[in-house]
Amino acid sequence: MAHKGTTLRQFQDRFPTEESCLDHLFQVRYGTDFHCPKCKRPAKYSRIAKRRSYQCQWCAHQVYPTAGTPFDRTRTSLRDWFYVMFLFTTTRNGVAAKRVEREIGVTYKTAWRMCDQIRKYMASLDSDDPLGGAGETVEIDETLVGGVVRGKGQGPQLQNKSIVLGILEKGGELITRVVPTRREHHLRPFIQDFVLPGTTVHTDQHASFQNLGECGYKHERVNHKVFEYVGPTGCTVNTLEGFWAMLKRGINGTHIHVSGKHLAKYLGEFEYRWNMRHVPHLMLDRLLYSFTR
């Protein structure tokens, strides 16, 4: 059964006020059945006006649902934070800090910090468990992100580019990593860390992938140089190529430029949305929950 993502109207109905956002954090963090950490009695907490806190009705002990989270000690309203997270989970090409600045009326510095924190949490949510295994198929490919191509090869002309390795299990999850170079001795350790032995591995004809058969994989290659995009045995990296296209549209169209220093967080953002694409209605709840851990 196909699931639809959260609509703006649904989001507004669910979080109409600042108090509703704080109540949600309280329920997620403490639940409805717990004991007061001070008096040890079954919890009966009431909201404290003009504070982001709740008070035990037995001993007046206060708890702060935002304590220890990115929401702590910020003057930006929780509803604004929740709205920006909603944008991140419903867009396909990313959210620019300038858009956040315009829509919620904060400074660019605040908007950039909010976006940076959200990307950091999105990147931390995806599992790094190895993919594949006997009977499974994994696509592996690398791409260049950012900068301007000045030539071919591995020399100084690529110093303005970031190299990204992608590993995608067919019908499963995706893992991306920024790698130092496109050479075999840099790519192979990542592949062996994230792909289980016995997996059928699909790659293109890049020289760095030519010896993967020695690593316990069934290696099949597709030859893009002769305009072959699906090999005779069904070998293809088209799904991963589709992800690269979406990633680059987001970076070039929304962000214009992403520095190598922050690229890993942007990759984590796109990776999170890709891996949750079949359950888009859960994206926002999972992200909100991660902020309270």
Protein Blocks (a to p, Z undefined) as FASTA:
>chain_A
ZZddddfklmmmmmmbfklmmmmmmmmmnojbdcdfklopacdddddehiacdddfklop
acdfkgoiakgopabdfklmmmmmmmmmmcmnopafklmmmmnopafklmmmmmmmmmmm
mmmmpccbdeejehiacddddddeehjdfbecjbfklmmpccddddddehiacdddddfb
lcfklmmmmmmmmpcehiacdddfbfklmmmmmnopacddddfknopabdfkopacklmm
mmmmmmmmmmmmmnopacfklmmmmmmmmmmmmmmmmmmmlmmmmmmmmmmZZ
